[in-house]
Amino acid sequence: MNYPIVAIIGRPNVGKSTLFNRILKSKAAIVDDMPGVTRDRNYAIADWNGKYFYLIDTGGLVPNTRDRMEISIKHQVETAVEEADLLLFLVDRKTGLTDADTQIAKMVRRQKKPFILAVNKVDKLKDEAESYEFMKLGLGDPILIAAGPGLSIGDLLDEVVKNLPERSEPVLDNRAIKMAVVGKPNVGKSSLVNAIVGRERVIVDEVPGTTRDSIDTIFNWNGQEFVLIDTAGLRRKTSAHEDVEFYTRLRTERAVERCQVGVLVLDGSQGLSHLDTTLVAMLEDSNKALVVVINKWDLMPAENKANYLGWLKGQLAFVNFAEYVFTSALNNEGVFNLLQKILNAYHHWNKVFEPAVVVQAFEETIKKLHPPAVRGKEITLYSIRQEGQAPPRFAIECNMPHLIPTNYFRYLQSSLHTRLAITGTPIRLMFQKSKAPSGWKKRQMVDFGKRPKFRAETEENKER
């Protein structure tokens, strides 16, 4: 993807995220009146009149700070500025020109890149005269906007696309695998993301909740393009009353909706929490492939790993298809294996099976264990076919789909998973009411040892 990059920069609370959202016409970044809410760079693809570009929303820049978090944000903003082809410097009319604005303006001039100065929160005509004090910054005539109500955003975007470098318009690679990294705070998600991408893409800090927004990163591994969505750590509902935490929870859910493969990160030194299982259920309900990462495994005694994995699979038996991998993000161990597991899970999630292979697995499944009789009625399964993928979906024709017991439904799913060698992804079964096809013959039971006894098949049942 060779789109030019536009970075929105400015001191805290001047409306950068509001402008970002206004341009994208969506709540793509967390917006709150508290300065410093946007901490990491947030990427998105925007377009104006057919001109596509990456838009970067950055954290509030505080020059000459000694605050540890503000220094981290400053480092991230500087990285975004280095990546950008055009700088969109946003200032606040209501608070007026500040020393921080002056320092940022000096940085903008040093970059020797195209830039646009925009004065935000200009709501009345009388504000226009007051806004020209920002010409003292030496960055030319500012564009006056109000990001909240959308005043003059079109004029601003006209200037943006006019100043963008000419590049060939690439076609988005639909083969890119979208993966969402999810997990509760402080389990090592950001460190894992940095290990995967190979650079400090996300601020890493020991304070839970450091990463609040979901951050998209595009990278290539072994010729395969990935879009990595690093989500804000999901917190317990007790903290969701705060606006920021509420949007963070929504962000995690929306990231899960956007992804194809969910990567759940667990702390190997901790147990499995209710919040962890909530995330797993969210991924399973959303029909996503699933890879479970046990991070910080270097902190676990070697003899505990096998026992822990067995215990964990038992706790997550409702997603028995999941892939599991041990990693140590800080030591960069297990990352190659993780990427391979993600790739395999995606291929199974999106796989189209040979019809003959599906039919054979289906026949072997039923021969091993026929459906039980329910309320004196014999259930007969006639045929199967794949209806789609992402995840694999199979349609099964039978005489009485509404009577299929839950335990037999689970048996069918589990057996097809095993016989089709499907790992890392759920499968979906749909039952369709049908009569016996012409020439159809009753299957014969195969003796696989002890099994439940069901009603003997009769000629009368065959007629059904």
C-alpha positions in Angstrom: 0.0 0.0 0.0 1.7 3.1 -1.2 -0.7 5.8 0.0 0.7 9.1 1.1 0.6 9.8 4.9 -1.0 12.8 6.6 -0.2 13.2 10.3 -2.4 15.4 12.6 -0.2 16.9 15.3 -0.6 19.5 18.0 -0.5 20.0 21.7 -3.0 18.1 23.9 -6.8 18.8 23.7 -6.8 21.0 20.6 -9.3 18.6 18.9 -7.0 16.3 16.9 -9.1 13.2 17.5 -12.3 15.1 16.8 -10.9 16.2 13.4 -9.7 12.7 12.8 -13.2 11.3 13.4 -14.8 14.1 11.3 -12.6 13.3 8.3 -13.3 9.6 8.7 -17.0 10.2 9.5 -16.8 7.7 12.3 -15.7 7.4 15.9 -12.3 5.9 14.9 -10.4 7.4 17.9 -11.4 7.8 21.5 -12.5 11.4 22.1 -12.7 12.9 25.6 -12.2 16.3 27.1 -9.4 15.0 29.3 -6.0 15.9 27.8 -3.9 13.0 26.7 -6.6 10.5 25.9 -5.1 9.7 22.5 -1.8 8.2 23.5 -0.6 6.2 20.5 -0.7 6.9 16.8 -4.0 5.8 15.2 -3.9 4.9 11.5 -6.8 4.9 9.1 -7.3 5.1 5.3 -9.2 8.2 4.3 -10.2 9.6 0.9 -11.4 12.9 -0.5 -12.7 13.1 -4.0 -11.1 9.9 -4.9 -7.7 10.7 -3.4 -6.7 8.1 -0.8 -4.3 8.7 2.0 -3.3 7.4 5.4 -4.5 9.6 8.2 -2.6 9.5 11.5 -4.0 10.7 14.8 -1.3 11.4 17.3 -1.1 12.0 21.0 -0.9 15.5 22.4 2.7 16.8 22.0 4.1 18.5 25.1 7.6 20.0 24.3 10.2 20.2 27.0 8.3 17.8 29.4 9.8 15.6 32.1 6.7 13.5 32.6 7.4 9.9 31.7 4.1 9.3 29.8 4.4 12.6 27.9 7.9 11.7 26.9 6.7 8.4 25.5 4.0 10.3 23.6 6.5 12.7 22.3 8.6 9.8 20.9 5.6 8.4 19.2 4.6 11.8 17.7 8.2 12.2 16.3 7.9 8.8 14.7 4.6 9.7 13.1 6.2 13.0 11.8 9.1 11.0 10.3 6.6 8.7 8.5 4.4 11.5 7.2 4.3 13.1 3.8 2.3 16.0 5.0 1.9 17.5 8.5 -1.5 18.9 9.6 -0.7 21.2 12.5 -3.8 21.9 14.6 -4.1 24.7 17.1 -7.0 25.9 19.3 -8.6 29.3 18.8 -10.3 29.3 22.2 -7.1 29.0 24.2 -5.1 31.1 21.8 -1.4 30.9 20.9 0.7 29.2 23.5 4.4 28.5 24.0 3.8 24.9 23.2 2.3 25.9 19.8 5.5 28.0 19.1 7.8 25.0 19.9 5.8 22.6 17.7 5.9 25.2 14.9 9.7 25.2 15.1 9.7 21.4 14.8 7.3 21.6 11.8 9.6 24.0 10.0 12.7 21.8 10.7 11.0 18.8 8.9 11.1 20.5 5.5 7.9 18.7 4.6 4.6 20.1 3.3 2.4 21.3 6.1 -1.0 22.9 6.7 -1.8 25.1 9.7 -5.4 24.7 10.9 -7.1 26.8 13.6 -9.8 24.7 15.3 -12.9 25.7 17.3 -13.7 28.7 15.1 -17.5 28.9 15.6 -18.4 32.5 14.9 -17.4 35.1 12.3 -15.9 37.3 15.0 -13.5 34.5 15.9 -11.8 34.9 12.5 -10.0 38.1 13.4 -8.8 36.6 16.6 -7.5 33.5 14.8 -5.0 35.4 12.8 -2.7 35.7 15.8 -1.5 32.3 14.8 0.2 33.8 11.7 3.0 34.7 14.2 4.0 31.1 14.0 5.5 31.8 10.6 3.6 29.0 8.9 1.5 31.1 6.5 -2.2 31.8 6.5 -4.2 29.3 8.6 -7.3 27.5 7.6 -10.1 28.2 10.0 -12.3 25.1 10.9 -14.6 23.7 13.6 -14.0 20.0 13.7 -17.0 19.3 16.0 -19.8 20.7 13.8 -17.8 20.1 10.6 -17.2 23.8 9.6 -14.9 24.2 6.6 -13.7 20.6 6.7 -14.1 20.3 2.9 -11.9 23.3 2.4 -9.3 21.8 4.7 -9.4 18.5 2.8 -9.1 20.3 -0.6 -5.8 21.8 0.7 -4.7 18.4 2.0 -5.1 16.5 -1.3 -3.6 19.5 -3.2 -0.4 19.2 -1.1 0.0 15.5 -1.2 2.8 14.0 -3.3 1.7 12.2 -6.4 1.9 8.5 -6.1 0.4 5.6 -8.1 -3.0 4.6 -6.6 -2.5 1.1 -5.3 -5.2 -1.5 -5.1 -5.8 -2.7 -1.6 -4.6 -6.3 -1.1 -7.7 -8.2 -0.2 -5.5 -11.1 0.8 -4.2 -9.2 3.8 -5.0 -11.1 7.0 -6.6 -9.0 9.6 -5.7 -10.0 13.1 -6.9 -8.4 16.4 -4.7 -8.7 19.5 -7.0 -8.8 22.5 -6.6 -9.3 26.2 -7.1 -7.7 29.5 -4.6 -5.0 30.6 -1.0 -5.7 31.4 -0.7 -9.2 29.9 2.0 -8.1 27.5 -0.1 -7.3 24.4 1.9 -4.2 23.4 5.2 -6.0 23.9 3.9 -8.8 21.8 2.8 -6.4 19.0 6.3 -4.8 19.1 7.9 -8.2 18.9 5.8 -9.1 15.9 6.3 -5.9 14.0 9.9 -5.6 15.0 9.9 -2.0 16.2 8.4 0.0 19.0 5.0 0.7 17.3 3.0 1.0 20.5 3.9 2.6 23.8 4.9 -0.1 26.3 4.4 0.7 29.9 3.7 -1.2 33.1 0.6 0.8 33.9 -2.6 -1.1 32.9 -4.6 0.8 30.3 -1.6 2.4 28.7 -3.0 1.4 25.3 -6.5 2.8 25.0 -7.2 2.9 21.3 -7.0 0.1 18.8 -4.0 0.6 16.6 -3.7 -0.7 13.0 -0.3 -1.7 11.8 0.4 -3.2 8.3 3.4 -5.5 8.0 4.6 -8.3 5.7 5.9 -11.7 6.8 7.1 -14.3 4.4 5.3 -12.7 1.6 2.0 -12.5 3.4 0.5 -9.1 4.3 -1.0 -8.7 7.7 -3.1 -5.9 9.3 -2.5 -6.0 13.0 -5.2 -4.5 15.2 -3.9 -3.9 18.7 -6.9 -3.3 20.9 -7.2 -1.4 24.1 -7.1 -3.8 27.1 -10.6 -4.8 28.0 -11.5 -3.9 31.6 -14.1 -5.1 33.9 -17.6 -3.5 33.6 -17.1 -1.7 36.9 -14.8 0.8 35.2 -17.0 1.2 32.1 -18.9 4.1 33.6 -16.1 6.4 32.5 -16.5 7.6 29.0 -13.0 6.6 28.0 -13.3 3.1 29.3 -16.8 2.7 27.7 -15.4 3.6 24.3 -12.4 1.3 25.0 -14.7 -1.6 25.5 -16.6 -0.7 22.3 -13.3 -0.5 20.5 -12.4 -4.0 21.5 -15.7 -5.3 20.3 -15.4 -3.4 17.0 -11.9 -4.6 16.5 -13.1 -8.2 16.9 -15.8 -7.5 14.3 -13.2 -6.2 11.9 -10.7 -9.0 12.3 -10.5 -12.4 10.7 -8.2 -14.0 13.3 -8.5 -13.2 17.0 -5.3 -13.4 19.0 -6.1 -13.7 22.7 -3.1 -13.0 24.9 -3.0 -14.5 28.4 -0.5 -14.1 31.1 1.0 -17.5 31.8 1.8 -16.6 35.4 -1.9 -15.9 36.1 -5.0 -17.9 36.0 -7.9 -17.6 33.6 -10.3 -14.8 34.6 -13.9 -14.3 33.7 -12.8 -11.4 31.5 -10.6 -13.8 29.5 -13.5 -16.2 28.8 -15.7 -13.2 27.9 -13.2 -12.3 25.2 -13.0 -15.9 23.9 -16.8 -16.1 23.7 -16.8 -12.7 21.9 -14.5 -14.1 19.3 -16.3 -17.4 18.9 -19.7 -15.7 18.6 -18.3 -13.5 15.9 -17.2 -16.5 13.8 -13.5 -15.6 14.0 -10.5 -17.9 13.9 -8.8 -18.1 17.3 -5.2 -18.4 18.4 -4.6 -18.3 22.2 -1.2 -17.0 23.2 0.2 -17.9 26.6 2.7 -15.0 27.1 5.5 -14.7 29.7 6.0 -18.5 29.6 9.6 -17.9 30.5 8.3 -17.1 34.0 6.7 -20.5 34.3 8.6 -23.6 35.6 9.1 -26.1 32.7 7.2 -28.9 34.5 4.1 -26.6 34.8 3.7 -25.9 31.1 2.2 -29.2 30.0 -0.1 -29.2 33.0 -1.1 -25.6 32.4 -1.9 -26.2 28.8 -4.1 -29.2 29.6 -5.9 -27.3 32.3 -6.4 -24.3 30.0 -7.8 -26.4 27.2 -10.2 -27.9 29.7 -11.4 -24.5 30.8 -11.9 -23.4 27.2 -13.4 -26.6 25.9 -16.2 -24.7 24.2 -13.5 -23.5 21.7 -11.8 -26.9 21.3 -10.7 -25.8 17.8 -8.4 -23.0 19.1 -4.7 -23.0 18.4 -2.3 -22.5 21.3 1.2 -21.1 21.4 3.7 -20.2 24.2 5.6 -16.9 23.8 7.9 -14.6 25.6 7.4 -11.2 24.0 10.2 -9.5 25.9 12.7 -12.2 24.8 11.2 -12.3 21.3 10.6 -16.1 21.7 7.7 -18.0 20.1 6.8 -15.1 17.6 7.7 -17.1 14.5 5.5 -20.0 15.8 2.7 -17.5 16.6 2.7 -16.1 13.1 2.6 -19.5 11.6 -0.3 -20.5 13.8 -2.2 -17.3 12.7 -1.5 -18.1 9.1 -2.7 -21.7 9.4 -5.8 -20.6 11.3 -6.7 -18.1 8.7 -6.3 -20.6 5.8 -8.6 -23.1 7.6 -11.0 -20.3 8.4 -11.2 -19.4 4.7 -10.8 -22.9 3.2 -13.0 -24.4 0.5 -12.9 -28.2 0.8 -13.2 -30.8 -1.9 -16.8 -32.0 -1.9 -15.7 -35.7 -1.9 -13.6 -35.1 1.2 -16.4 -33.5 3.1 -18.9 -36.3 2.1 -16.4 -38.9 3.3 -15.8 -37.2 6.6 -19.6 -36.9 7.0 -20.3 -40.5 6.2 -17.6 -41.8 8.6 -19.0 -39.5 11.3 -22.5 -40.9 11.0 -21.4 -44.5 10.6 -19.6 -44.3 13.9 -22.6 -42.8 15.7 -26.1 -42.5 14.2 -28.4 -39.8 15.5 -30.5 -41.0 18.4 -34.2 -41.4 18.2 -36.1 -38.6 19.8 -39.6 -39.0 21.2 -39.8 -42.2 19.3 -38.9 -40.6 16.0 -35.8 -41.6 14.0 -33.6 -38.8 12.8 -31.9 -39.4 9.4 -29.1 -37.3 7.9 -29.0 -37.6 4.1 -26.3 -35.4 2.8 -23.8 -32.6 3.4 -22.3 -29.8 1.3 -20.2 -26.7 2.0 -22.2 -23.5 1.8 -19.4 -21.0 2.4 -16.3 -20.2 4.3 -15.0 -17.6 6.8 -15.7 -19.7 8.8 -16.5 -23.0 6.9 -20.2 -23.5 6.8 -21.9 -26.8 6.0 -25.5 -27.5 5.1 -26.9 -30.9 6.2 -30.1 -32.2 4.8 -32.2 -34.3 7.2 -35.8 -35.4 7.8 -36.3 -33.7 11.2 -33.7 -30.9 11.8 -35.7 -29.5 14.8 -35.2 -32.7 16.8 -31.4 -33.0 16.6 -30.2 -33.1 20.2 -27.6 -30.6 21.3 -25.1 -33.3 22.3 -25.3 -34.9 18.9 -24.9 -31.5 17.2 -21.7 -31.0 19.2 -20.5 -34.5 18.2 -21.0 -33.7 14.5 -19.0 -30.5 14.9 -16.2 -32.1 16.8 -16.0 -35.1 14.5 -15.9 -33.0 11.3 -13.3 -30.8 12.9 -11.1 -33.9 13.5 -11.8 -35.7 10.2 -11.3 -32.6 8.0 -8.2 -31.6 10.1 -9.6 -28.2 10.8 -7.8 -26.2 13.4 -7.9 -22.7 14.6 -11.4 -21.9 13.4 -15.0 -22.8 14.3 -17.3 -24.4 11.8 -21.0 -23.8 11.4 -23.6 -26.4 10.7 -27.0 -25.6 9.2 -29.7 -28.2 9.0 -32.3 -28.2 6.2 -35.5 -30.2 6.2 -35.5 -32.7 3.3 -37.0 -36.0 2.1 -34.9 -39.0 1.3 -33.2 -38.4 -2.1 -34.0 -40.9 -4.9 -32.0 -44.1 -4.5 -30.9 -43.3 -1.0 -30.0 -46.2 1.2 -29.8 -46.5 4.9 -26.3 -46.4 6.3 -24.9 -49.4 8.1 -23.5 -49.0 11.5 -19.8 -49.7 12.0 -18.6 -51.3 15.2 -16.1 -48.9 16.9 -16.4 -50.5 20.3 -18.7 -49.3 23.0 -21.3 -46.7 22.0 -24.8 -45.7 23.0 -27.5 -48.1 21.9 -30.2 -46.6 19.7 -33.3 -48.0 18.2 -32.7 -50.6 15.6 -33.3 -49.4 12.0 -36.3 -50.9 10.3 -37.8 -50.9 6.9 -40.5 -48.6 8.2 -37.8 -46.1 9.2 -36.2 -46.3 5.8 -39.5 -45.0 4.3 -39.1 -41.9 6.3 
